[in-house]
Amino acid sequence: MAKNISLKIDGKPCNCEASLTVLEACQKNGINIPTLCYLKDINKEAACSICLVEIKGAKNLARSCVTSVKEGMEIATNTPRVRNARKLNMELLLAGHPKDCLCCDRNQSCELRKLAFDMGISQVRFPKTIKTELPLDTTSVSLVRDPNKCILCGRCVSVCSGIQSVKAIDFSGRGKSSKVTTFFDSGLANSVCVNCGQCLLVCPTGAITEQGATDGVWQELADPKKFVVVEVAPAVRAAIGEEFGMPAGTLATAKMTQALRKLGFAKVFDTQFSADLTIMEEGYELIGRIKNKGKLPLITSCSPGWIKFAEHFFPGILGHVSSCKSPQQMFGAIAKTYYAEKYNLDPRNIVVVSIMPCTAKKFEAKRPEMKSAFAYWKDKLSLKESESFYDVDYVLTTREASRLIKEAGIDFINLAGEDFDAPLGVSTGAAVIFGATGGVMEAALRTAYEVLTGKNLEKVDFMELRGLTGIKVAEVDIDGLKVKVAVANSLSNARVLLDEVKAGRSPYVFIEIMTCPGGCIGGAGQPIPTDEAVRLKRIEAIYREDKNKALRKSHENPAVQALYKEFLIKPLGEKSHHLLHTHYTERKEVK
């Protein structure tokens, strides 16, 4: 039982746990102390000096985020000395910060701007402290780093190291030369960065943003020769409403579909269709490995950040990773082959735009192996290499999609709502839950059970696989066959399971890995802020949509059944192999 102590905050007697910091004690007693660098359980750099408080008997003001409470402590949070010191430190930060707030990507969600306003900063008394503009890091296809907007809070460094265990960025230099950068300042694309963008999600300013693709999409929509279709990931519908002032966890599926149709997309499809398709291919791959004593555990492959992480840090275990492409990439391949043939469309004129909760999807779409539709048509249409095209042409984040809708003047809140287009808009509840950690595993088990046993699965909810626990394990009874499975969300948790696989002592048959905390609902392309409370509300929305679906198992999807009957023939068949499966790159291993 935690020991309680007595103290005073702003003259009021209080009790709190002895293990708390002054900041936490104040928060528990309803007192807001401004912070910039602080992230609960992640970053306590005490770098910004915004969270200062006055402690009776102490000579200097204290940084509340790293100062522990003590018995009898008397804390003052709102004295003239405290307010003036906080304002002084904020002004010093602003003196070195660009003044392009009106056109900054973080215009509406910048913590620095909001905090300056809340603190009553009406002027900056100091001259500009940084004379030379530093170049942007635009090497990555997913992220852009602007060191001029960095306030050296350390949040990005802590998340990359502590939550993701990647360590692609760190501090370098001293004093005025201090900055956050990659190894040898070589740029994100030339580092071990996995494009997950969790650094972007926690950055309080616009120092890290996604590589924008909205201009290109507008150009394609304006071209009458192009047949522009859009696919939307499961996690997007549970978050996009937040961009329009709706509460976290609002399911905006129908409004989103209608808004995208109003933008001018020829067809509005659902990535959940190809999530069901992924389960068919991955489920049969798992069944095949179990029956034929193949390499186990099988590890899911739908999270591109995790795939690049494996290529860098665990190239020796790539044989355990499912060869299935992600739902995004399966969709692009099917749209430019099966759908093109079915509706007599020239694949060269089809433009596939995906809306994803993820920045790593931008990298995935440009991997050189993601041109299977071009390979399919190359001989049939006598295509030249100069005419080659990717399966997915543009990837927009949830935030970017909302910007398109706002630019078009669409009244999102008051839309009546519409359905996705058939056939690539038909999906089951199993596909919906891809958006939450544990969802891919649960969806796969729903199908694997019925295929292996030939029996109907009555209880489709695998509750032990749900929630935000870093690593979840379960033993599933498939008609007498005991199958041990594990789920990891975030790469530091994945590392624990992968070390076991690497050492040859993994007890699991099947492992799901999601790059981002909470799964796709916590991806770096989602609305800001994204914290634990928001993640839980989005996850609840995902499972609510699953519950309300008429069909909840991927193999029951009639559009997927028709796809196999008319085109693919069977799961893991020849066409599936060429269009829906891929290989991985053994990058230089990082110890």
N, C-alpha and C positions, 0 to 999 in steps of 0.2 A: 504494500500500500504506500502511495507517494506521501512523503512528509509535507505537511502544510506549514506555512510561516505567515506571520502577520507583518504588514507594511502599510504605508500610506501613499496614495497616489492623488496628487492635487489636493491634499489635506483630508482626503476621505479614507478612513480605515478599510483595509481590504485583506482578504486571505487568498493565498494561491499556493500552488505546488512549488517546493524549493528548487525543482529542476528547471524552472522556466527562466527565460531571459526577461529583462525589463520590458522589451517590446511585446513579448507574448503575454506577460502579466497585464499590461495596459490593454491589449486587445481583448483579453478575457473579461475585462471590466468595462468594456464599451468605450474605450478611449482610442481614437485613431491617431497614430503617429505616422507621419509621411515617411515613405521609404522608396528607394530607387534600386539599389543593388541587391536588397534582401529577397531571397526566395526560400520559403519554408522548406526545410529539410534538404535543400539543394545548395544554396549560395549564401554564405555569411562572410563576405569579403570585408565588410565595414568600409567600403571604398568611397561612398558618396557623402558621408557625414551629413545626411539630411535628417536622420532619425535621432538627432541629439536631444537629450533631456538633462535636467539639472538634478543632481543628487545631493541632499543636504550633507555638508561636511566635506564634499569633494572639491578639490581646487579647480578642476577642469570639467567641462560638460562631457557627458558620457554618450557613446554610441549605444543606443538601446538594444540593437540587434545582437550585440556580442557581450553585453553586460549582464551577469547573472543577478537574480534577486537575492537579497539577504534579509534575515530577520531584523525587523525594526527599521528597514530602509525607508526613507522619505523621498519620494520622486515628484518632481514638478515638470509638467509637460508643456506648460503654456505661459511661461514667464517672459517678460520683454527680452531678457538675455537669450533665452532659447529661441524665440521667434527671430530675433535679429541674426543670430548665428546661422540658423537654417536658411534664412533669406540670403545671407552673405555667400554661403556655399552654393546655393542654387544660382545666384548671379554669376559666380565664377564658372560654373558649368555652362551657363548660357553664353558667356563671353566667348567661349571656344566653339560654340555650336553654330552651324549654318542657319540662316534666317529664311529658308525656303519652305516654311511650314505650309503655305497655301497649296503647294503642288507636291508635297511629300506624300508617299504612299501611306504613311502612318498618320496622316492629317487628323483623322477622326479617332485614332486609338493610341496616340502618343502619350505615354505616361509622363514624360518630361514636360510637355506642353500643358497637360492637365494639372500636374502638380504645381507648376509655376503659377498657374491661374489660381488654384486653390490657396496657395500661400500668399496671394496678394502681391505678386511681383508685377509692378507696373512699369519698371524701367531697369535697364542693366547699366550700372554705373561704371563699368570697366571697358576699356577698349578691347577689340578683338585680339584674343591671345594667340591664335594660330594664323600665321601669315601665309603659309604655303599650303595649297590644296593637295591632298594625297590622292593618288589615282584609285579609281574604283577597281575592285576585283570582279571582272565579268567573265572569268574563265569557265565557270560552271554553267551548264545548261539549265540548272535548277534554281540557283541562288545568285544574288548580287550582294557584295559587301561594300559598304561605303564607310571607310574609316574616318571620314570627316564628321560623321554623325555619331560616332562611338563615344560614349562617356566613360569607358573603362570600368563599367560596373562589375564585369566578370561573370555575369549570368550565363552568357553563351559558352564560355570556357568551362564552367562548372557542369552545365547540362551535357555538353559533348563528352566530357571526361567521366562524370559521375553517373549520369543516367544512361548514356549510350556506350561508354567505355571505348570511344573511338579516338579521342584526343587529336582531332584534326587541326584544332586551333589552340593558341595559347598566347600569353603575354610575351612581348619582347621589348627590349630597350629600357631605358630608365628616364625618369623625369619627363621633360618635354617630349622626349623621343619615344615614350611608352606607347605601345599600340597592341591590338590583338591581331594576330596574323597566322599564317600557315608556316610550316617548316621551310626555312630559307626564303620566306616571302614568295613562294612559288605559285600561289593561287589555289583556290579550292579544287579545281579540276585536276591539279597535279599533286594532290594530297590523298590521304586515306578517307576523305570526306565521303559519306555514303548518301548525301543529298537529302537526308531525312528532314532537315530544316527545323529541328527542335530548337536550335539556336535562334532562328527567326521568331519562333513562337514566344520566347521569353525575353527577347530584346525589348527594352523599354522605349526605344526610339526607332528611327528608320535606317539604322546602320546595317541591317540585314533584311533583304526583301526577296520575293520570288522573281525569277526572270519572267517578265511580262509577255503575254501572247495575245492580248486583246486586240491590238492593232491588226495583226495578221488575220484574226477571225473576222473582224469587220470587213476587211478587204475581200475575203472569200464569200461572205454573205452578200456582198454587193455585185459579185460576178455572176451574170445570168447563165453562164455556161456550166457553173459548178453545182453539183448536187450535194449540199452540205447537210450532214446529219450530226446529231449530238448524242452522246451516251452519258449517263449520270450515275456516279457511284452511290452505293447504299448510304454511306455516312453523310453525304451532302444534304439529303432531304431532312435529316435530323438537326441540321445546323444553319442552313442558308437563311432561315427566317430571322435569325439573330442579327443579320446584316440589315434588316428592315425594322428593327425594334421589337421583334417578337421574342417571347421568353425562351431561354435555353430549353431544349427538349421539345419544342414545337415541331410536329410533323408537317412540313410544308410541301409534301409530294405533289399534290394536284396543282397548287398555285405555281410551283416551280415549273412543272410541265407546260402549263399554259403560257407562262412568261417566256420560256424558251421558244415556244412556237410563235409567239408574237415578235420575237427578235428576227424571225425569218428562216429558221432552220427548216429544211424540207421535211425532215422526220425527227421526232424526239423519241429516242430509244432509252433503254434502261440497262446499265451494266449488270444489273441483277440477272438479266437473261443469261449473260455469259458467266456469271457466278454459278448459276445452276449448271451450265455447261462444264465449268471447271470442276465441279464436284463429280460429274459423271466421269471425266477423264482421270482425275486424281483419286476418286474412290475406287475405280477399277484398277488403277495402278497399285494402290494399297492392297487390294484384294489379291492381285497377281503376285505381289511380293510375299504376302502371307502364305498363299497356296504353294508357291514355287520356291519357298525358302530363299527369297531374294534379299538384297541388302536392306537391313532394318537397323534403326528406325527410319521410316520415311518422314521427311520433313517438308512442310508446306512451302510453296514458292510464290505466293501471290503478293508478298510485300517486297518491293524492289530495293528498299533501303537495306533490308536484311540480306538480300541476295548479294549486294555489293560488299556488305560487311563480311559475309562468308568468303567471297572471292579474295578479299584482302587478308583476313585474319585466320580463316580456317579452310584454305583451299583443299586440304586433304580429305575433307568430309563432303565434298560436292557430289559424290556418288550417292549420298543419302538424300539429297534434295530432289524433290519431285521435278520431273522434266516439264511439267505443265507450265505454260505461260500464265500470266496473271489474267484475271477477267478483262481488264482493259485491253490487253493485247489480243486475247482471243476474239473479243468483239470486233476489233479493227480488221482482223484477218477474215472473219466470217462476213462482215459487212461488204468487203471488197471482193469476195468470191461468191459465196452462196447467195447473198442478197442481190448482188449485181447480176448474177445469172438469172435468178428467179424473176427479177423485174426488168431485165434487158437493159441494164445500165452499163455505160463504159466505166470501168474501174478507175481510169485515169481522171475522170471528172468527179469521182466521189471524194469528198473531203470529210474525214472523220475527226470530230472535235470531242474530246472527253473532258468532263468536269469531275475533278478529283479532290479529295480532302488532303492531298499529298503533293509535296514538291518533288519527291523522288520519282514520281510518275513521269515528270518531264524528261528526266534522264533515261528512264526505261524506254520511253517511246522512241528515243533516238539511238538506241543500241543497234549496231549494224545488223544483228541477226533478226531484227523485227521488220523484215521485208518479205514475209512469206507469201503475201498476196501477189506481189510483183513476180516472185518465182513461179507462182501458179499460172499467171497469165503470160509470162515472157514468151514462151514458144507459141501459145495459142494466138497471140496478137502480134507476134514478131516484134516484140518490144526491144529497144536498145538499152544498154546500161545507162545511157544519159536520160532515159525516161523513167528510171527507177523511182519508186515511191515507198514511203513507210506505210505500215498498216494503220497507224494512228498519226494524224498530221499535226494536231495542236492539242496541248493539254492546258486546261485552265484550272486554277484553284477555285474553291468555293467563293473566296473573296473576289477573284477576277470575274466570275460569273455574275455576281451581284453587281459589280461595276457596270457590266454590259447592260443589265436590266435597268439600272439607274440612269445610265446615259441615254437609253431609249425612252425615258420618261414613262415607264410602265408602272402603274399603281399596283405594286405587288400585293399589298395587304388586302385590297378589295377584289382581287381576282376570284372568280367563282371556282376555278379549277377544272382541269381536263385530264384525261388518261394518256398514258404512253401509246405510241403507235405499235401496231402488230407488224410482223411477228417478233421482232427483236426487242419488244417492250414487255413481253410476257414473263412473269417470274413467280417464284414461290417464296414462302417464308424463310426457307433455308438460305436463300440468296440474300435476303435482307440482313440477316445477322452476321454476314461477312464484315459488316462495319464495326463490330465490337470484338474485343479480345475474347478468344474462345469460340467465336462464331463459326469460323471455318471448320474447326474440329467438330463442333456440334453438327453442322450441316453434313459433313462427310460421314459421321457416324449414323445419321438418320438413313442415308442411302446404303452405306456398307452393310448395316445390319440386315436390311431387307434383301439385298442382293445375295449375301452370304447364306442367309437362313431360308429365304423364300417365304418368310412369315411377315405379317403386318406388325410394325412397331407402334404399339399403342401409346407409350409415353415418349413423346418426341422432345421434351424439354430436359436437357442435361444440366441441371442446376449447379452441379459441382464444377462445371467449366466456366461459370459466369462470375463476374465481379472484377475488381481492380487489383487483386493479389498478383504480385510480380510473377510467381510461378505457381500454376495450378496443376495438380496431378489427379488422376482418377483411374479406376479399374472398371472397365466396362465388360459386362457379361454378354457375349454374342452367342446365344444358344449353347452355352457350355464352354465356349472359347473365351478365356480371360485375356482381355486386351488392355495393357497398361498404356495410358496416353499422358501427355504433358503439354501445357500451354505456357508460353513465355511472352510477356509484353514488355518491351524496351530491350535494347541490345545488351545491357549489362546483365539482365536476367537470362537472356539467350546464351550468353557466354558460359554461364554455369552449366546449362544442359549440353552445350557443344563440347565443353571440356570432357564431359562424361563420354560423349560419342567418340571424340578423338582418342580417348584412352581405352576404348573398346569395352566400357562397363555401363553403357546406358541400358536401363531396364525397360525402356519404352519401345512400343511398336510404332507409334505415330506421335509426331511432335508438331505443334503449331507455333510459329514464331511471327510476331508482329513487331515492327520496328518501333512504333510510337506507343507511349504509355496510354493504356486504354484501348489500343487498336486504332483503326482508321478514324474513329470519331475524334481522336486527339491528334490528327495529322497536322502538319505545319501549314496546310492550305486552308484550314478552318478559320472561322471568325475569331478575333482576338477581343477579350481574353479567353484563353482555354485553360481552366484550372480543374482540380479534381471534382469540385461541385458541378461544374459545367459538363465534364465528361460523364458523370453519373446520370445526369438528366438526358443527355444525348443517347446514352446506352439504353435507358428506360424507354425512350421513344422507338429505338430500333426493335426492341423485343415486343413493343406494343404493336408495331406494324406486322411483325411476324405472326403474332397471335391472331390478328384480324385477317390474315390471308386464307383464302379458301383452300389452297394447296400449300403444304409446309415441307415437302420433300422434293429435292431437285429432280429426281427421276420421274416425278409425276408431271413435270412441266410439259404441256402438250406441244408447245412450240419447239422445245428441245427434242422431243420425240420425233416431230416432223423433220427437224434438221437431220437427224440420223437416218430416217427413212428415205428422205429425198436426196441426201448429199453425202454425209459422212459415213454412212453404212453402219458403223459400230464404234463404241469407245475403244480407243487405242488402235484403231484401224490405220490403213495407209494414209488416207487423207488427213485424219486427225494427227498423225505423226508429223506430217509436213506443215500443217497449218497451226496446230494448237500446242505443239511441244517445241522445246528449245534446248540449248546447251549453255554452259557457263564458262567464264573466263578465269583461269587460274592467274590471278594477279600476284605481284610480289608479296610473299607472306610477311606479315608484321607480327613480331613476337610480343 
